[in-house]
Amino acid sequence: MTTIPLPALARHTESLRMLAPQTLIQTRRLLTRWGRDPLTMMQALFFPALLLVMLNAVLGKQVSSFAGADALYGSVPMVSLVGVMSGSLAGAVTLGRERDAGLLARFWVLPVHRASGLLSRVVAEGVRILVCTLVIFAVGVVLGFRFTQGLFAAIALFAIPVLYGLGFATMVTALAVYTAKAALVEFVSLGSSLLMFFSTGFVPLAAYPGWARPIVEHNPLTHAIDTMRGLSLGGPVRGPLLATLAWSLGAIAVFAVPAAIGFRRASRY
């Protein structure tokens, strides 16, 4: 049997040719694990779908009459983005569990491309976000939500949660590898709730008191919701879209390097 020297094995493992198949394998592992985890499924699908139904039943008529349009065009985008954030939190908790159990360290010493671990989480997040968004919008369609701006606008609409979610997931991943699990859950849950209640997806901007309107206007969730409302119902798209791009790409730019460094450190823990 021929023994491959360690330097040659490292070069073979770290080649770009091995990155794609190994990333695909690890992505499949993550999606399978998340699909079998009741906490992840409840946070990403069940609770957001239930929240959408309850909001429509309790506040739908009042918000619709106040805004002059069906409240679903604000609540469906809002709940889909809340589901994105909740799912990212569940994924971060899973990352913390794998770090504490030593699974990341075991992967680190295996002959796999070092970048495939973090890259697979990015790809898996994108798939999870798209699936969760499709489910929430399917519930919205059952309740009365419609795509009125054509096929291309509908396709562009589904790109917004993916972009927003990847920015949010990058931030949460960076926090997950540097903070305790309990503190992370409390911080992200509180932040997600505040973003939801102070957004135009909950009630129209005019319904907020004067002191709260600047907060609502500059809420990143508001920008994403307004973009998705414009792509589905009609209205301004360019301004909210540029703000959403700035928030999402800015989060990726700020937190990507700390997330990568923290993931490397957690894998060698």
N, C-alpha and C positions, 0 to 999 in steps of 0.2 A: 504494500500500500504506500502510495506517495504522500509524503507529508509536505504541506504548503507552509513555507516560512511565515512567521507572524507579520513582517512588513508587507509581504506580497498579499497575504490574506486581508490586511487592512486596506490596501489599495484596491483589491477586488471588491471588497464590501462597500467602500466609499465611492465607487464609480457611479456616474450618473445613470448608467444603464440599469443599475440595480435599484435606483431610487423609486421609479414608477411602480414596478410590481410589488415591492415591499411596502410602499405607501398604501397601495390598494389592499393588500392583505391586512394591514393594521387598521385601515378604515373599516373594512368589513368586520373586524373584531370589535371595534368600538360600537358600530351600529347594532351588532348582535347583542352586545352587553346592554346597551341602552334600551333596546327593545324588550329585553327580559327583566329590566329593572322597573318594578312598579312605581317607585318614587319618580323616576324620570318621565315615565309615561303619564302619570297623573299631573305633574307640574307642566309638562309641555303640551298635553292634549286635553285631558279631562277637565281640569280646573279652568283653563281659558275658555273652552267650549261652554261650560256651565256658567261662567261669568258673562259671556255674551248673551246667553239666553235670559239670564236674570236681569241684566241691564236693559235689554229690549223689553222685557215684561214690565219692569218697574218704572223706568224712565223714558222709554221709547216714545210714547205719545206726547209727553210734556216737552221733551227736547225737540221733537219733530215740529210741533206747533210753534215753538219759540224760534227755531232756526229757519223755518220755511222749507225744509227738505227732510227727507227720511233720516232719522238719527243713525240708522245702520251704516251710512256712508262715513260716519265718524267712529262709531263704536266697533265696527268690524276691523278696520285698520288698527285701531288702538289695541284691541284684544289680541290680534295676531302678533303685534309687536311685544305685548306683555308676555305672550306665550314664548316668543323668541328669548326674552330675557330670563324667564323662569327656566326654560330648557337649558340655557347657558349656565345658570346657577347649578342645576342638577349635574351637568357635565363637569363643572369645576369641583363639585363634591366628590364625584367619581375619580377625578384626577388626584384629589387629596387622599382618597382611600388607597389608590394604587401606589402612591408615594409612600404612605405609612406602612403598607403591606410589603414593600420592597419590590413590587412588580416592575416599577420603572428601572430600578437598579439592575434587575435581572435582564431586562431588555437591553440595557446599556452594554452589558458584557457579551451579548450574543453577536454573531457575525451578520449584523444588519446595518443598513445605512443610518448613521446617527440622525440625519435630518428627517427620516421617515416617521419617527415618533411624533414630532410636533406637526409636521406637514399633514399627517393622517388625521390629526385632531381638527385641523382647519377644514379639510375636505369633509370629514364627518359632520362638523358643525354646519357647513353649507347644505349638505343633504338633509340633515335634521330640520334646519330652518325652513327649507323649501317644502318638505312634507308637512310640517306643522302648519305652515301658512295655507297650504292647499286644504287641509282639514278644516281650519277655522273659516276660510272663505266658503267652503262647501256648506258649513252650518249657516253662514250668513245668507247664502243663496236660498236655502230652505226657508229662512225667516223673511226673505224679500229683497235681499241685496241683488243688484244687477250691474253688469258692466255696460255702460251706455256709450263709451267713447271708442269702441271698436277693438279689434283683435290685438293690434300692436300696442295700444295703450294698456290693455289687460296684461300682456306679456311684460311690458315695462313695469307695471304695478308690482308684479311678483319679484322683480329684482330689488325693490326697495327694502323689504324685510331682510333679504339675504345680505345686502350691503350693510344695513344698520346692524344686523345681528352679528356679522363678522367683526365689526368694530367693537361692539359690546362684548363679544366673546373674547376678543384679544385683551381687553381691559380686565375681564374677570379671570382669565387664565393667568395674567401677570399677578393679580392679587392672590390667586389660589396658591401659587408656588412660594409666596412670601408670608402669608398670614395663616392664622389658625382657622380651622374649618368653621367653628361656631361663630367667630367674628365675621367671617366672610358671608355666611348665610344671613346674619342679622343686618349687615351693612347693605348688601345687594337687595335684600327683600325690602328694606325701608326705602332705599333709593328708587326701586321700581314702583313702589306704591305712590311715592311722591310725584314721580314723573307721570303716572297715570292720572292721578286726581288733578294735577295742574297741567292738563293738556286740553286741546280743543276737541279731542275725541270723546272726552267725558261730557262736557257741555260746551256750547259756543263761547267764544272769547268774550262777547258782550255780557254774558251771564256772570262773569267773575267781577269781584270788587276792583276798584281802581288800583289799589296797591298790589294786587296779584297779577294784573294783566301783563306787566313787563316780564314777570317770571314765566307766565304761560307762553308769551310770544317768543321767548328765547329758549324754550324747552326743546331739546333735540327731538323728543317724541312728537311734539307739535309739528315740527317741520316735516317729519316723515309722514305723519297722518295727513297733513294738508296736501302733500305730494300725491299720496295714494287716493285722497278724495278727488283731487283734480283729474287724475287718470281714470277714475271710475265714473264720477258724476259730472265732471266738467269744472272749470275754474282755473285760477292761476297755478302753474306748475313750475315754471322756471325758477322763481325765487325760492320756494320751499325745497326744490330739488337741489339747487346749489348749496343751500344751508345744510341739507342732509348729507351731501357729499363732503362738505367741509367737516362736519361733526364725525362722520364715520371714518373717512380717510385720516383725519387728524388723530382719532383714537388709535387707529392701526399704527400710524407713524410714531406716536408717543409710547405706546405700550408693547409694540412688537419686539423690540430689542430686550427690554426687561423680562418679557415673557420667555424669550428664547434662552436668556442667561439663567433665569430661574428654573426653567425646565431642565436645563443641563445640570444645574446644581442639584435639583431634586432627583435626577436620574442617577447621580453619583453619591446619593445620601446613604 
